[in-house]
Amino acid sequence: MAFKLQKAEGFSAGKAEGKAEGRAEGRVEGKAEGKAEERENGIKILITTLQAANFTKGMTKNVVIEKYQLTEDEADKYMQLCWNE
């Protein structure tokens, strides 16, 4: 009997610990996803704002690369996505 009780208690403790770890991992992943989305939105807003302020496409791309430490290829993707010709 004692063994069954200990086994049940161990199972319950393990289950609770697993849930807590899962929640913590979920929070970390959620924060990372949120930061990535926020960064992407910032890049898009910067591009549209600079275009509205009559910056050239090249000037805007350079600002985006500098402010967000993007590669040329990454900046090109955002420029294609956000620049209205």
N, C-alpha and C positions, 0 to 999 in steps of 0.2 A: 504493500500500500504506500509506504513512504516513498518508494522509488517512483511510482506513478505520479504522486503529488509533486515530487521534485522535477520530474520530467515535464509536467504541465506548467510548473512555475518557470522552468527554463525556457520552454517554448514561448510562453507569454512575454517573458523578458526579452528574448531574442526578437520576437515580432515587434515589440514596442521600440526596441533599439533600431531595427531595420526601418520602421516607419519614420523615426526621427532623422536618420541618416538620409533617407529618401527625400524628405521635406527640405533638409539643408541643401542637398545637391540640387533640388529643383529651384530653390531660391537663387543659388549661385548661377545656374544656367539661365534663369529668367532675367536676372540683372544683366548678364552678359548680352543676351538677346536685346534687351531694352537699350543698352548703351550703343549697340551696333545700329539699331533702328534710328536712334536719336542722332548718331553721327551721320548716317545716310541722309536723313531729313535736313540736317544742317548744311550738308554739301549741296543738296538740291536747292535749298532756299538761297544759299550764297550765289549759286549760278544764276538763278532767276533775278535776284536783286541786282547783281552786277550788270546783267544784260539790260535790265530796265534803266540802269544808270548810264547806259550807252558805252560800257566797256566793250572792247572788241572781244571776239571769241578767244584769240590768243592771250590777251591780257587776263581774261577771266580764268582760263585754264591755268595760267601761271600762278594766279592767286590761290586757286583751289589746291594746286600741288603744294604750294608753300604752307598754307594754313592747315592742311590735313595730311601732310607728308605722304602723298599719293605718288605712285609711279605714273609715267606718261600714259601707259595703257589703261590704268585705273581711271585716270582723269578723263581720257578719251571716252570711256564708257559712260561716265556721268555727263559729259558734254553732249554726247549723242542723245542721251535720254532726256536731258533737260533744256537744251538750247533750242529756242524757237526761231526758225529761219524765216 
